[in-house]
């Protein structure tokens, strides 16, 4: 700790300095990957809904679903799958970037005023 000389009317400033070693690495933003995965899942659901029209015959139970109902069911399933795939991709990128981490030395200074 090294007090700095100042005039008597202003308080002294006490500084504590030391050097630390920190690890610096890049990390993906998980939220972005999750949202993009879910969006791709909904897009896949839309493509599946409008490309495959199904059959014209009613099911054995006699229930017929509209195209929007089919899209809703597929969107639920595909969004969850896309969310999972996006999360896995983010985890894999995080592991790959962890290997590129590097150590840096930083000087840390804590400055506080010494009120007499």
N, C-alpha and C positions, 0 to 999 in steps of 0.2 A: 504494500500500500504506500503510495507516494502522494502526500498532500501537496497541492499546488499553492504557491504563495500568491495571495491576493491582498487587496486593501482590506482594512479591518471592517468596513461597512458591509461587504458581501460575504456570504458564508463560504467556508472552504469546501472544495470538492475533493472527495476521496475516491481514488480509482483503484480497482483491483483487476489486474490483467493476468491472464494465463493462456497457454496455447493448448488446444484440444485437437484430436484427430477425429474427423467425421467421415462417414461413408455416404457418398453421393451417388444416386442412381435415378434413372427415369422409371416412371410407373404409368401404366395405362389408366385411363379414367374408366372405372368399371361401369358407371351409370351410362356412359355413351355406348359402350358395347352391349349392355343389356337392352337399351331402348332400340338400338339399330337391329339387334337380333329379333326383338318382338315385331318391329316394323317389317322386316323381311318375312317373318312368319305370316303376318297378315296379308302381305302381298302374295305369298305362295297360296294362301287360302283363297284369295280372290281369283288367282289363275286357275286353281283346281275347280272352283265353283263354276266358272264360265266356260272352261274347256270341255269338261265332262258333264254331259247333260243327264246322265243316268238313264233309266228305262222309263217307258211310258206306262208300264204296268204298275198298278198299286201293289204295295207289299202284302204279305200274308195277313197282316193285321188290318189291312185296308187303309193305312195311313199314307197320305201323300204330303211331302214337305215342299214348301215353296223354295225358290232359289235363294232368297234372303235367309231363310231358316238354315239351309245347308251351309251358306256362307258363315253364318253365326257359329254353327257347330265347328266347322273347319277352322275358323279364326281363333276360337278358344284353344283348340288343340295345337294348331300351328304356331300361335303366339307363344305358348308355353315351351314348345320345342325350340323355337327361335331364341327365346330368352335363355334357355339352357345352353344352347350352342354358343351364343354370344358371351355368356359367362365363362365357358370353358376356353374359348379363344382368348379372352382377357387374362385368364389365369396362366395359359401357356405363354403369352407374351410377357407377362410379369416375371415368370421364371426365366425366360430367355434374357430379359433385360437385367435381372439380378446378377447374372454372370458378368455383365459389363460394368458393374459397380466399381468405383474407384475411391481411394482414400485421399482426403485433402486435410491439410493443417489450417486451422483457423485461429485467429487471435480473439479471445473473448474478453471484453472489458465491461466491468460493472461499475458504473459511475453513480455516486450518490453524494448528496450534499450533507455536510457535517454542520448541523445547526447547533451552535453553542448555547 
